Amino acid sequence: MQNPTACLLVIGNEVLSGRTQDANINFLAKGLGAIGIPLREVRVIPDVAETIIATVNEIRARFDHVFTTGGIGPTHDDITSECVAMAFGVPWEPHPVAWARMEAHYAQTEQGVAAFNAARQRMATMPRGATLIDNAISIAPGFSIGNVHVMAGVPRIMQAMFATLAPTLAGGPPIVSRAVHSTGAAEGTIAEGLAAIQNRFEALDIGSYPYYRASGQGVAIVAKGNDAAQCEAAIAEVAELFRSLGAEVIDGEPGF
């Protein structure tokens, strides 16, 4: 069974400027891998309508799933939702369920219907045909349309949305990994042998990750795929490669 593929769009000027350090990529990569939807590409793009529309249309045609984070709040620069509507060529309009839910929430929590103001109404306005992605943290939902899943940029809220969304996604075999490292080896000395191992295990992604410490350098090798036995076999060969070079073999990835 072939795994479906995913791309993540991180949307926000604040990420590109360096003001905000993205904390969602790592979480989503691991969460998607666990349900058999490997994250194959990540793009960081600005809050520019033309860029969002063009990028969404490009990548939704290339990947089985597209996930976006950021740009669905109440302020003027939160334009992801309306841009996704334009990308799909559908109206951007009040979502009846989200609208009613948010109107009731703000009437209760802030003692008046006026609290559900125009800014907050933007968060209940979505592409026609969107399916809500609820979360246990805040009242404002994300949404899915086609193969595009639009979520918040705030990590805690995004994680809550993903917890709701994940069980609805058709994935494949979970992505598993196996690792080994050595403090007595360098990439330059293992490159040829490692390439031969990768050629023997074409279905796996075998990555080499050097690290440096005050005590010296080392390298970690990680095998990833949807066949645990293959991962084990590949890493066993890597361990033998290390030993053949007189390097110490340590199970797992290095701790820092």
C-alpha positions as a Markdown table, in Angstrom:
| # | Residue | x | y | z |
|---|---|---|---|---|
| 1 | Met | 0.0 | 0.0 | 0.0 |
| 2 | Gln | 1.4 | 3.4 | -1.0 |
| 3 | Asn | 1.3 | 6.1 | 1.6 |
| 4 | Pro | -0.5 | 9.4 | 0.7 |
| 5 | Thr | 1.6 | 12.5 | 0.7 |
| 6 | Ala | 1.4 | 15.8 | 2.5 |
| 7 | Cys | 2.6 | 19.4 | 2.1 |
| 8 | Leu | 2.5 | 22.0 | 4.8 |
| 9 | Leu | 2.1 | 25.7 | 4.1 |
| 10 | Val | 3.2 | 27.9 | 7.0 |
| 11 | Ile | 1.6 | 31.3 | 6.3 |
| 12 | Gly | 2.6 | 34.5 | 8.0 |
| 13 | Asn | 4.9 | 37.5 | 7.7 |
| 14 | Glu | 5.9 | 37.1 | 11.3 |
| 15 | Val | 7.6 | 33.7 | 10.5 |
| 16 | Leu | 9.5 | 35.1 | 7.5 |
| 17 | Ser | 10.6 | 38.2 | 9.5 |
| 18 | Gly | 12.0 | 36.0 | 12.3 |
| 19 | Arg | 9.7 | 37.5 | 14.9 |
| 20 | Thr | 8.0 | 34.2 | 15.4 |
| 21 | Gln | 9.8 | 30.9 | 15.5 |
| 22 | Asp | 7.6 | 28.2 | 13.9 |
| 23 | Ala | 6.8 | 25.3 | 16.3 |
| 24 | Asn | 4.3 | 23.5 | 14.2 |
| 25 | Ile | 6.5 | 21.7 | 11.6 |
| 26 | Asn | 8.0 | 19.2 | 14.0 |
| 27 | Phe | 4.6 | 18.4 | 15.6 |
| 28 | Leu | 2.8 | 17.9 | 12.3 |
| 29 | Ala | 5.7 | 15.9 | 10.7 |
| 30 | Lys | 5.6 | 13.4 | 13.6 |
| 31 | Gly | 1.8 | 13.4 | 13.9 |
| 32 | Leu | 1.3 | 12.8 | 10.2 |
| 33 | Gly | 4.0 | 10.1 | 10.1 |
| 34 | Ala | 2.2 | 8.2 | 12.9 |
| 35 | Ile | -0.9 | 7.9 | 10.7 |
| 36 | Gly | 1.0 | 7.1 | 7.5 |
| 37 | Ile | 0.9 | 10.4 | 5.7 |
| 38 | Pro | 4.6 | 11.5 | 5.3 |
| 39 | Leu | 5.2 | 15.2 | 5.1 |
| 40 | Arg | 7.1 | 15.7 | 1.9 |
| 41 | Glu | 7.4 | 19.4 | 1.6 |
| 42 | Val | 7.1 | 22.6 | 3.8 |
| 43 | Arg | 6.8 | 26.1 | 2.4 |
| 44 | Val | 6.8 | 29.3 | 4.4 |
| 45 | Ile | 4.9 | 32.1 | 2.6 |
| 46 | Pro | 3.8 | 35.7 | 3.4 |
| 47 | Asp | 0.4 | 37.1 | 4.1 |
| 48 | Val | 0.0 | 38.1 | 0.4 |
| 49 | Ala | -3.2 | 37.1 | -1.3 |
| 50 | Glu | -1.7 | 36.3 | -4.7 |
| 51 | Thr | 1.0 | 34.1 | -3.2 |
| 52 | Ile | -1.4 | 32.2 | -1.0 |
| 53 | Ile | -3.9 | 31.5 | -3.8 |
| 54 | Ala | -1.2 | 30.5 | -6.3 |
| 55 | Thr | 0.6 | 28.3 | -3.8 |
| 56 | Val | -2.5 | 26.5 | -2.6 |
| 57 | Asn | -3.6 | 25.8 | -6.2 |
| 58 | Glu | -0.1 | 24.5 | -7.1 |
| 59 | Ile | 0.4 | 22.1 | -4.2 |
| 60 | Arg | -3.2 | 20.8 | -3.8 |
| 61 | Ala | -2.7 | 19.4 | -7.3 |
| 62 | Arg | 0.6 | 17.7 | -6.4 |
| 63 | Phe | -0.1 | 16.3 | -2.9 |
| 64 | Asp | -2.8 | 14.1 | -1.4 |
| 65 | His | -3.2 | 16.4 | 1.6 |
| 66 | Val | -2.3 | 20.1 | 2.1 |
| 67 | Phe | -2.2 | 21.6 | 5.6 |
| 68 | Thr | -2.0 | 25.3 | 6.3 |
| 69 | Thr | -1.1 | 27.0 | 9.6 |
| 70 | Gly | -1.7 | 30.7 | 10.3 |
| 71 | Gly | -3.8 | 33.5 | 9.1 |
| 72 | Ile | -7.3 | 32.6 | 10.3 |
| 73 | Gly | -7.6 | 35.0 | 13.2 |
| 74 | Pro | -9.7 | 38.2 | 13.4 |
| 75 | Thr | -7.3 | 40.9 | 12.2 |
| 76 | His | -6.8 | 42.5 | 8.8 |
| 77 | Asp | -3.7 | 40.4 | 8.0 |
| 78 | Asp | -5.6 | 37.1 | 8.6 |
| 79 | Ile | -6.5 | 36.4 | 5.0 |
| 80 | Thr | -5.9 | 32.7 | 4.6 |
| 81 | Ser | -9.5 | 31.7 | 4.7 |
| 82 | Glu | -10.7 | 34.1 | 2.0 |
| 83 | Cys | -7.7 | 33.2 | -0.1 |
| 84 | Val | -8.5 | 29.5 | 0.0 |
| 85 | Ala | -12.0 | 30.4 | -1.1 |
| 86 | Met | -10.6 | 32.2 | -4.1 |
| 87 | Ala | -8.2 | 29.3 | -4.8 |
| 88 | Phe | -11.2 | 27.0 | -5.0 |
| 89 | Gly | -13.4 | 29.5 | -6.9 |
| 90 | Val | -16.2 | 29.4 | -4.3 |
| 91 | Pro | -17.8 | 32.2 | -2.3 |
| 92 | Trp | -16.4 | 33.2 | 1.1 |
| 93 | Glu | -19.5 | 33.4 | 3.2 |
| 94 | Pro | -20.7 | 32.8 | 6.8 |
| 95 | His | -20.6 | 29.2 | 7.8 |
| 96 | Pro | -24.0 | 28.6 | 9.4 |
| 97 | Val | -22.7 | 26.2 | 12.2 |
| 98 | Ala | -19.6 | 28.2 | 13.0 |
| 99 | Trp | -21.6 | 31.5 | 12.9 |
| 100 | Ala | -24.3 | 30.3 | 15.3 |
| 101 | Arg | -21.8 | 28.7 | 17.6 |
| 102 | Met | -19.6 | 31.7 | 17.9 |
| 103 | Glu | -22.5 | 34.2 | 18.2 |
| 104 | Ala | -23.9 | 32.2 | 21.1 |
| 105 | His | -20.5 | 31.9 | 22.7 |
| 106 | Tyr | -19.7 | 35.6 | 22.7 |
| 107 | Ala | -23.2 | 36.5 | 23.8 |
| 108 | Gln | -22.7 | 34.3 | 26.8 |
| 109 | Thr | -19.1 | 35.1 | 27.7 |
| 110 | Glu | -19.2 | 38.8 | 27.1 |
| 111 | Gln | -22.8 | 39.6 | 28.0 |
| 112 | Gly | -24.1 | 40.8 | 24.7 |
| 113 | Val | -24.5 | 40.0 | 21.0 |
| 114 | Ala | -22.4 | 43.0 | 20.1 |
| 115 | Ala | -19.3 | 41.1 | 21.3 |
| 116 | Phe | -19.6 | 39.0 | 18.2 |
| 117 | Asn | -18.3 | 41.9 | 16.2 |
| 118 | Ala | -17.1 | 42.2 | 12.6 |
| 119 | Ala | -13.6 | 41.1 | 13.4 |
| 120 | Arg | -14.8 | 37.9 | 15.1 |
| 121 | Gln | -17.3 | 37.3 | 12.4 |
| 122 | Arg | -14.4 | 36.8 | 10.0 |
| 123 | Met | -13.4 | 33.7 | 11.9 |
| 124 | Ala | -16.9 | 32.2 | 11.2 |
| 125 | Thr | -16.6 | 33.1 | 7.5 |
| 126 | Met | -15.3 | 30.3 | 5.3 |
| 127 | Pro | -15.3 | 28.9 | 1.7 |
| 128 | Arg | -18.7 | 27.5 | 0.7 |
| 129 | Gly | -18.7 | 23.8 | 1.3 |
| 130 | Ala | -16.1 | 23.8 | 4.1 |
| 131 | Thr | -16.2 | 21.2 | 6.8 |
| 132 | Leu | -15.3 | 22.5 | 10.3 |
| 133 | Ile | -12.2 | 21.4 | 12.3 |
| 134 | Asp | -13.1 | 21.9 | 15.9 |
| 135 | Asn | -10.7 | 22.2 | 18.8 |
| 136 | Ala | -10.9 | 21.9 | 22.5 |
| 137 | Ile | -9.0 | 25.2 | 23.2 |
| 138 | Ser | -11.0 | 27.9 | 21.5 |
| 139 | Ile | -14.4 | 28.4 | 19.9 |
| 140 | Ala | -13.1 | 29.5 | 16.5 |
| 141 | Pro | -12.7 | 26.4 | 14.2 |
| 142 | Gly | -10.4 | 25.6 | 11.3 |
| 143 | Phe | -11.8 | 24.0 | 8.2 |
| 144 | Ser | -11.2 | 21.5 | 5.4 |
| 145 | Ile | -12.2 | 21.9 | 1.8 |
| 146 | Gly | -11.2 | 19.3 | -0.8 |
| 147 | Asn | -7.8 | 18.1 | 0.2 |
| 148 | Val | -6.8 | 21.3 | 2.0 |
| 149 | His | -6.9 | 21.5 | 5.8 |
| 150 | Val | -6.7 | 25.0 | 7.3 |
| 151 | Met | -5.6 | 25.3 | 10.9 |
| 152 | Ala | -4.5 | 28.0 | 13.4 |
| 153 | Gly | -0.9 | 29.1 | 13.7 |
| 154 | Val | -0.9 | 29.2 | 17.5 |
| 155 | Pro | 0.7 | 25.9 | 18.4 |
| 156 | Arg | -1.6 | 24.8 | 21.2 |
| 157 | Ile | -4.7 | 25.5 | 19.1 |
| 158 | Met | -3.2 | 23.9 | 16.0 |
| 159 | Gln | -2.5 | 20.8 | 18.0 |
| 160 | Ala | -6.0 | 20.6 | 19.3 |
| 161 | Met | -7.3 | 21.0 | 15.7 |
| 162 | Phe | -5.1 | 18.3 | 14.5 |
| 163 | Ala | -6.3 | 16.0 | 17.2 |
| 164 | Thr | -9.8 | 16.4 | 15.8 |
| 165 | Leu | -8.8 | 16.2 | 12.2 |
| 166 | Ala | -6.4 | 13.2 | 12.3 |
| 167 | Pro | -8.9 | 10.5 | 12.8 |
| 168 | Thr | -10.8 | 11.6 | 9.7 |
| 169 | Leu | -7.8 | 11.3 | 7.4 |
| 170 | Ala | -7.2 | 8.3 | 5.2 |
| 171 | Gly | -3.5 | 7.4 | 5.8 |
| 172 | Gly | -1.3 | 4.5 | 5.1 |
| 173 | Pro | 1.1 | 2.2 | 7.1 |
| 174 | Pro | 2.7 | 4.3 | 9.9 |
| 175 | Ile | 6.1 | 5.7 | 9.2 |
| 176 | Val | 8.7 | 4.0 | 11.5 |
| 177 | Ser | 12.3 | 4.9 | 12.1 |
| 178 | Arg | 15.4 | 3.2 | 13.4 |
| 179 | Ala | 18.7 | 4.9 | 14.3 |
| 180 | Val | 22.3 | 4.3 | 15.2 |
| 181 | His | 25.1 | 6.7 | 15.8 |
| 182 | Ser | 28.9 | 6.8 | 16.4 |
| 183 | Thr | 31.2 | 9.3 | 18.0 |
| 184 | Gly | 34.1 | 7.8 | 16.1 |
| 185 | Ala | 33.0 | 8.2 | 12.5 |
| 186 | Ala | 32.6 | 11.0 | 10.1 |
| 187 | Glu | 30.4 | 11.4 | 7.0 |
| 188 | Gly | 33.3 | 11.4 | 4.7 |
| 189 | Thr | 34.5 | 8.0 | 5.8 |
| 190 | Ile | 31.1 | 6.3 | 5.6 |
| 191 | Ala | 29.6 | 7.9 | 2.5 |
| 192 | Glu | 30.5 | 5.2 | 0.0 |
| 193 | Gly | 29.3 | 2.4 | 2.2 |
| 194 | Leu | 26.2 | 4.2 | 3.2 |
| 195 | Ala | 25.3 | 4.8 | -0.5 |
| 196 | Ala | 25.6 | 1.1 | -1.1 |
| 197 | Ile | 23.2 | 0.4 | 1.8 |
| 198 | Gln | 20.7 | 2.9 | 0.5 |
| 199 | Asn | 20.8 | 1.3 | -2.9 |
| 200 | Arg | 20.0 | -2.1 | -1.3 |
| 201 | Phe | 17.0 | -0.6 | 0.6 |
| 202 | Glu | 15.4 | 1.6 | -2.0 |
| 203 | Ala | 12.1 | 1.8 | -0.2 |
| 204 | Leu | 13.6 | 3.5 | 2.8 |
| 205 | Asp | 14.8 | 7.0 | 3.4 |
| 206 | Ile | 18.3 | 6.7 | 5.0 |
| 207 | Gly | 19.6 | 10.0 | 6.3 |
| 208 | Ser | 23.0 | 10.9 | 7.6 |
| 209 | Tyr | 23.2 | 13.6 | 10.3 |
| 210 | Pro | 26.6 | 14.8 | 11.6 |
| 211 | Tyr | 27.0 | 16.3 | 15.0 |
| 212 | Tyr | 29.7 | 18.1 | 16.9 |
| 213 | Arg | 30.6 | 18.1 | 20.6 |
| 214 | Ala | 33.5 | 19.4 | 22.6 |
| 215 | Ser | 34.8 | 15.8 | 22.8 |
| 216 | Gly | 34.7 | 15.4 | 19.1 |
| 217 | Gln | 32.5 | 14.8 | 16.1 |
| 218 | Gly | 30.1 | 12.0 | 15.3 |
| 219 | Val | 27.4 | 11.0 | 12.9 |
| 220 | Ala | 23.9 | 9.6 | 13.3 |
| 221 | Ile | 22.2 | 7.4 | 10.7 |
| 222 | Val | 18.4 | 7.2 | 10.6 |
| 223 | Ala | 16.4 | 4.8 | 8.4 |
| 224 | Lys | 12.7 | 5.6 | 7.8 |
| 225 | Gly | 9.9 | 3.8 | 6.0 |
| 226 | Asn | 6.8 | 1.8 | 6.5 |
| 227 | Asp | 8.5 | -1.5 | 7.0 |
| 228 | Ala | 10.0 | -2.0 | 10.5 |
| 229 | Ala | 11.9 | -5.1 | 9.5 |
| 230 | Gln | 13.5 | -3.3 | 6.6 |
| 231 | Cys | 14.5 | -0.4 | 8.9 |
| 232 | Glu | 16.0 | -2.9 | 11.3 |
| 233 | Ala | 18.0 | -4.7 | 8.6 |
| 234 | Ala | 19.3 | -1.5 | 7.1 |
| 235 | Ile | 20.5 | -0.1 | 10.4 |
| 236 | Ala | 22.1 | -3.5 | 11.2 |
| 237 | Glu | 24.2 | -3.0 | 8.0 |
| 238 | Val | 25.0 | 0.6 | 9.1 |
| 239 | Ala | 26.3 | -0.7 | 12.4 |
| 240 | Glu | 28.5 | -3.2 | 10.7 |
| 241 | Leu | 29.8 | -0.4 | 8.5 |
| 242 | Phe | 30.7 | 1.6 | 11.6 |
| 243 | Arg | 32.5 | -1.4 | 13.1 |
| 244 | Ser | 34.4 | -2.1 | 9.9 |
| 245 | Leu | 35.9 | 1.3 | 10.3 |
| 246 | Gly | 36.8 | 0.8 | 13.9 |
| 247 | Ala | 34.1 | 3.1 | 15.2 |
| 248 | Glu | 32.0 | 2.6 | 18.3 |
| 249 | Val | 28.4 | 1.8 | 17.6 |
| 250 | Ile | 25.7 | 3.3 | 19.8 |
| 251 | Asp | 22.0 | 2.4 | 19.4 |
| 252 | Gly | 19.5 | 5.2 | 18.8 |
| 253 | Glu | 20.1 | 8.9 | 18.1 |
| 254 | Pro | 22.6 | 11.0 | 20.2 |
| 255 | Gly | 21.3 | 12.9 | 23.1 |
| 256 | Phe | 22.3 | 16.5 | 23.5 |
